[in-house]
Amino acid sequence: MLRRLAFVLCCLLTGLSARAQTVLDPALIERVRQLAEAAARATAPPNTRVAVEIGALDARLRLAPCLQIQPYLPPGMAVWGRSRIGLRCTDGAARWNVTLPVRVAVYGRAVVAAGPLPAGVNLSQDQLALADIDIAAEPGAVFTDPASLVGRVLARPVSASEAVRAPALKSRQWFAAGETVQVSVAGEGFAIASEAQAMSAGIEGQEVRVRFESGRVASGRAVGERRVELAL
């Protein structure tokens, strides 16, 4: 009861915004940090360190005082890099819903360029190194084994000490049109494999059509040397 009376008096006498009084309260900020860190750790590789920086609300916001503010992850919001955490008032004179900017860094060991590398270069072991970086700083998967990149070709330049990420690599061609490929489809409790003829070149990760001996045509994804996966 005393807590409720204090809240009402606060609304009537001060008219201060929740931004000044509660939204940036240290306890709430800590809950936001824990929420962002837990979400990032759920998808972070092993042996990585997560660090969260909390931003500030838009200074133009004027929010009604609130007794209970709930942090949450907005649907579809990225949990790495620059992101936002939702804040909604669940117990107050007026219900409101805003977002608070955060930056989530995920530090881990990854393959980087040992020196400046131009586009079109065929990667060799001596052009690559391992370093501790923020793998969440930019989009694109990183690699942890330099040997896995030997022979790959860069699609764009990479600066010295910059991570060699998947989007920087040219897609590989796994097979040519007309080649016989192994086709697989898997589901809960079953897996089927067969052979078919590729109707177009199989570019890494791209859709390709295949024709079975029966004449049936299906679409799948090129996933390896003469290998195609069909989606259910």
C-alpha positions in Angstrom: 0.0 0.0 0.0 2.8 2.5 0.9 4.6 1.7 -2.3 1.4 2.4 -4.3 0.8 5.7 -2.5 4.3 6.8 -3.1 3.9 6.0 -6.8 0.7 8.1 -7.0 2.3 11.0 -5.2 5.2 10.8 -7.6 2.8 11.1 -10.5 0.9 14.0 -9.1 3.6 16.0 -7.5 6.6 15.7 -9.8 5.4 14.7 -13.2 8.9 13.4 -13.9 9.3 10.9 -16.7 10.1 7.2 -16.1 13.2 7.8 -18.2 14.7 9.9 -15.4 13.4 7.8 -12.5 13.2 4.1 -13.3 13.9 3.2 -16.9 17.6 3.7 -16.4 17.6 2.4 -12.8 20.9 0.4 -12.2 18.9 -2.7 -11.3 16.9 -2.6 -14.5 20.1 -1.9 -16.6 21.6 -5.0 -15.0 18.5 -7.1 -16.0 18.8 -5.8 -19.6 22.5 -6.7 -19.6 21.8 -10.2 -18.3 19.0 -10.8 -20.9 21.2 -9.6 -23.8 24.2 -11.7 -22.6 22.1 -14.9 -22.1 20.6 -14.5 -25.6 24.1 -14.0 -27.1 25.6 -17.0 -25.2 22.8 -19.3 -26.5 24.2 -19.0 -30.0 27.9 -18.2 -29.3 30.5 -20.8 -30.1 32.4 -22.5 -27.3 35.3 -20.7 -25.6 34.0 -17.2 -26.5 33.5 -14.3 -24.2 30.4 -12.1 -24.4 30.4 -8.4 -23.4 27.3 -6.1 -23.5 27.3 -2.3 -23.7 24.0 -0.6 -22.8 23.1 2.5 -24.7 20.7 5.3 -23.8 17.0 6.0 -24.6 16.1 8.7 -27.0 16.4 11.9 -24.9 13.1 13.2 -26.4 11.1 10.4 -24.8 8.8 11.4 -21.9 7.4 8.2 -20.3 4.8 8.0 -17.6 6.1 6.7 -14.3 5.9 2.9 -14.0 6.1 0.5 -11.0 7.1 -2.5 -13.1 9.2 -2.5 -16.3 9.8 -5.7 -18.2 12.8 -6.1 -20.5 12.3 -8.5 -23.4 13.8 -9.5 -26.7 11.8 -8.0 -29.6 10.8 -10.8 -32.2 13.3 -11.2 -35.0 15.9 -8.8 -33.4 19.5 -9.8 -33.7 21.3 -10.8 -30.5 24.8 -10.1 -31.8 26.3 -6.7 -32.7 24.2 -3.6 -32.5 20.7 -4.5 -31.4 17.9 -3.4 -29.2 16.2 -4.7 -26.0 12.5 -3.9 -25.5 11.2 -2.3 -22.3 7.5 -2.3 -21.6 5.6 -0.9 -18.6 3.3 -3.5 -17.1 2.2 -1.6 -14.0 1.8 2.1 -14.3 -0.5 5.0 -15.0 0.0 4.5 -18.7 1.3 1.4 -20.5 4.2 2.1 -22.8 6.7 0.1 -24.9 10.1 1.4 -26.0 13.5 -0.1 -27.1 16.9 0.5 -25.6 20.0 0.2 -27.8 22.7 -2.3 -26.9 25.9 -3.6 -28.4 26.8 -7.2 -27.9 30.4 -8.2 -28.6 31.4 -11.9 -28.8 35.1 -12.3 -28.5 36.7 -15.5 -29.8 39.6 -16.9 -31.9 39.1 -16.8 -35.6 41.0 -16.8 -38.9 42.3 -13.3 -40.0 44.4 -12.0 -42.9 48.1 -12.0 -42.0 48.5 -9.0 -44.3 46.4 -7.0 -46.9 44.8 -9.4 -49.4 43.4 -8.3 -52.7 40.2 -9.7 -54.3 40.8 -12.7 -56.5 43.7 -14.1 -54.4 43.9 -17.8 -54.0 44.4 -18.2 -50.2 47.4 -20.0 -48.9 48.4 -21.0 -45.3 51.0 -18.2 -45.0 48.4 -15.5 -45.8 46.3 -16.5 -42.8 46.6 -16.3 -39.0 44.6 -16.8 -35.9 43.6 -13.9 -33.6 41.1 -13.0 -30.9 38.5 -10.7 -32.4 34.9 -9.6 -31.9 33.2 -12.1 -34.2 29.9 -10.2 -33.8 31.3 -6.9 -35.1 30.3 -7.6 -38.7 27.8 -10.0 -40.4 29.1 -13.3 -41.8 30.4 -16.5 -40.3 34.0 -16.7 -39.3 36.4 -19.7 -39.5 38.6 -21.3 -36.8 40.9 -23.4 -38.9 43.2 -21.7 -41.5 43.6 -25.0 -43.3 39.9 -25.0 -44.2 40.4 -21.8 -46.3 43.5 -22.9 -48.2 42.6 -22.8 -51.9 39.5 -20.6 -51.5 39.3 -17.4 -53.6 38.5 -14.0 -52.1 35.5 -12.2 -53.7 36.6 -8.8 -52.1 39.7 -7.3 -50.5 40.5 -8.1 -46.9 42.6 -5.8 -44.7 45.4 -7.0 -42.5 44.1 -8.5 -39.2 40.5 -8.5 -40.6 38.5 -11.6 -40.1 38.1 -13.7 -43.3 34.3 -14.2 -43.3 32.1 -16.3 -45.4 30.7 -13.4 -47.5 34.3 -12.5 -48.5 34.8 -15.8 -50.3 33.8 -16.8 -53.8 31.2 -19.5 -53.8 32.6 -22.9 -54.9 31.2 -24.9 -57.9 30.6 -28.4 -56.6 29.6 -29.9 -60.0 28.7 -29.1 -63.6 25.5 -29.4 -65.5 25.0 -33.0 -66.7 27.0 -34.6 -63.9 25.7 -37.5 -61.8 25.1 -36.3 -58.3 24.2 -38.0 -55.0 20.8 -36.7 -53.8 19.7 -37.0 -50.2 16.6 -36.1 -48.2 16.2 -36.6 -44.5 13.4 -36.1 -42.0 12.5 -37.2 -38.5 13.4 -40.9 -38.3 14.3 -41.4 -41.9 16.9 -40.7 -44.6 16.9 -41.4 -48.3 19.7 -41.3 -50.8 19.6 -41.7 -54.6 21.4 -40.6 -57.8 20.2 -38.0 -60.3 21.5 -35.9 -63.1 22.3 -32.2 -62.4 20.3 -29.9 -64.8 22.6 -26.9 -64.0 25.9 -26.1 -62.3 25.9 -26.7 -58.6 27.1 -23.5 -57.0 27.8 -23.7 -53.2 24.6 -23.1 -51.2 22.5 -22.3 -54.3 19.4 -24.0 -55.5 19.8 -26.6 -58.3 17.4 -28.8 -60.2 18.1 -32.5 -60.7 16.4 -35.2 -62.9 16.0 -38.7 -61.6 16.1 -41.8 -63.8 12.3 -41.9 -63.6 12.2 -38.5 -65.3 11.0 -36.7 -62.1 12.6 -33.3 -61.6 13.2 -31.9 -58.1 14.9 -28.9 -56.6 17.6 -29.0 -53.9 20.7 -27.2 -52.7 24.3 -27.9 -53.7 26.1 -28.8 -50.5 29.4 -30.5 -51.5 31.2 -32.4 -54.2 28.5 -33.9 -56.4 26.1 -33.7 -53.5 22.6 -32.2 -53.4 20.2 -32.0 -50.4 16.4 -31.9 -51.1 14.2 -29.9 -48.7 11.0 -31.5 -47.4 
